Amino acid sequence: MNIIIGGAMRTGKTLVADALSRRTGFPYLGTDSLILALRDCFPETAVAQKGKSFDELCEAFIPFLNRYLHHAGMAGRGSHIVEGHFIRPKDVSQLAANTSAVFFGYPEADPQEKLQQLKAYAAASSQEGGEVDEDEKLLKQINRWIDLSRDLRDQCNQFDILFVDTSHQDVSHCNSNMELLYRALGLNIKA
């Protein structure tokens, strides 16, 4: 069984994927890092070419991910936790039949409240030399992520895929409902 964890930026996907990987023992593949590495090392490929739209990047990446999961399964490395921003609910149907998915987003978030949450999270987890983006620039990103969250929620409804609305939570709460998430994904483990 492969588990896809997708969604908008700054929803806690990575924390959830890491927790699931530790609980299940499934290898964890963070696709955002993989896409950036492909872009840096193989810029001639369609995957992650600069200047591509979000949808174009998703469409270029999903066949690669499907082949990766296929070959991993053929090599006996079966189940994976796959997490990333560049996977859409409508793409999940192109993956192997033994794939479950969950998407995270904040379609009803207040942009100003989300800005304050992200700034507080960045301040609490910042490492030396880290800086918080200017408020205006970050607010524009947050509004794009809210729009993406709405689109993801609609796609999840259309394709009958679990959507977790984190509109009224910050990323520090992403582990609070792990047992519910395990049950929804059909995993028989305790949080």
Secondary structure, DSSP 8 states (H G I E B T S, - for coil): -EEEEEESTTSSHHHHHHHHHHHH---EEEHHHHHHHHHHH-TTSSTT-TT--HHHHHHHHHHHHHHHHHHHHHTT----EEEESS--HHHHTTS-TTEEEEEEE-TT--HHHHHHHHHHHHHHH--TT-----HHHHHHHHHHHHHHHHHHHHHHHHHT-EEEE-TT--GGGTTTTHHHHHHHTT-----
